[in-house]
Amino acid sequence: MKINFYTRPGCTLCDEGRIIVQRVCGDRPWNEINVDDDPELQAEYGEFVPVIEVDGRRLGQWRIDEARLREAIEGKAPRRRFFRRARR
């Protein structure tokens, strides 16, 4: 399993997300990648950091959803989000 956490220095949301990633991942290896170190990553992620990906699947950006990350790591089916349709 490959877990990538895309961040940039001075980002308070990244600092908050890092705490969640550390808590959820425990002893599992994960990579923190500074998008500012690579112009291509900087162009791709821009102001969307932090971003968390598990096995290449983007699970979230800006705010890291602890439950969703835990589900992805533990191999559970992702939570479904149900939206009510507007009545006509």
Contacts in CASP RR format, 6 or more apart in sequence:
PFRMAT RR
TARGET T0000
AUTHOR 0000-0000-0000
METHOD contacts of the structure
MODEL  1
MKINFYTRPGCTLCDEGRIIVQRVCGDRPWNEINVDDDPELQAEYGEFVP
VIEVDGRRLGQWRIDEARLREAIEGKAPRRRFFRRARR
1 28 0 8 1.000
1 54 0 8 1.000
1 55 0 8 1.000
1 73 0 8 1.000
2 31 0 8 1.000
2 53 0 8 1.000
2 54 0 8 1.000
2 55 0 8 1.000
2 56 0 8 1.000
3 21 0 8 1.000
3 25 0 8 1.000
3 28 0 8 1.000
3 29 0 8 1.000
3 30 0 8 1.000
3 31 0 8 1.000
3 52 0 8 1.000
3 53 0 8 1.000
3 54 0 8 1.000
3 73 0 8 1.000
4 30 0 8 1.000
4 31 0 8 1.000
4 33 0 8 1.000
4 52 0 8 1.000
4 53 0 8 1.000
4 56 0 8 1.000
5 17 0 8 1.000
5 18 0 8 1.000
5 21 0 8 1.000
5 30 0 8 1.000
5 31 0 8 1.000
5 32 0 8 1.000
5 33 0 8 1.000
5 50 0 8 1.000
5 51 0 8 1.000
5 52 0 8 1.000
5 53 0 8 1.000
6 33 0 8 1.000
6 35 0 8 1.000
6 41 0 8 1.000
6 45 0 8 1.000
6 49 0 8 1.000
6 50 0 8 1.000
6 51 0 8 1.000
6 52 0 8 1.000
6 53 0 8 1.000
7 14 0 8 1.000
7 18 0 8 1.000
7 32 0 8 1.000
7 33 0 8 1.000
7 34 0 8 1.000
7 35 0 8 1.000
7 49 0 8 1.000
7 50 0 8 1.000
8 14 0 8 1.000
8 34 0 8 1.000
8 35 0 8 1.000
8 36 0 8 1.000
8 49 0 8 1.000
9 34 0 8 1.000
9 36 0 8 1.000
11 49 0 8 1.000
11 50 0 8 1.000
13 49 0 8 1.000
13 50 0 8 1.000
13 62 0 8 1.000
13 63 0 8 1.000
14 49 0 8 1.000
14 50 0 8 1.000
16 63 0 8 1.000
16 64 0 8 1.000
17 50 0 8 1.000
17 52 0 8 1.000
17 63 0 8 1.000
17 64 0 8 1.000
18 32 0 8 1.000
18 50 0 8 1.000
20 64 0 8 1.000
20 66 0 8 1.000
20 69 0 8 1.000
21 30 0 8 1.000
21 52 0 8 1.000
21 64 0 8 1.000
21 69 0 8 1.000
23 66 0 8 1.000
24 66 0 8 1.000
24 69 0 8 1.000
24 70 0 8 1.000
24 73 0 8 1.000
25 73 0 8 1.000
28 73 0 8 1.000
33 41 0 8 1.000
35 41 0 8 1.000
35 42 0 8 1.000
35 44 0 8 1.000
35 45 0 8 1.000
35 46 0 8 1.000
35 49 0 8 1.000
36 42 0 8 1.000
45 51 0 8 1.000
48 61 0 8 1.000
48 62 0 8 1.000
49 61 0 8 1.000
49 62 0 8 1.000
50 61 0 8 1.000
50 62 0 8 1.000
50 64 0 8 1.000
51 58 0 8 1.000
51 60 0 8 1.000
51 61 0 8 1.000
52 58 0 8 1.000
52 59 0 8 1.000
52 60 0 8 1.000
52 61 0 8 1.000
52 64 0 8 1.000
52 69 0 8 1.000
53 59 0 8 1.000
54 69 0 8 1.000
54 72 0 8 1.000
54 73 0 8 1.000
57 72 0 8 1.000
59 65 0 8 1.000
59 68 0 8 1.000
59 69 0 8 1.000
59 72 0 8 1.000
60 68 0 8 1.000
67 79 0 8 1.000
68 78 0 8 1.000
68 79 0 8 1.000
71 77 0 8 1.000
71 78 0 8 1.000
71 79 0 8 1.000
72 78 0 8 1.000
END
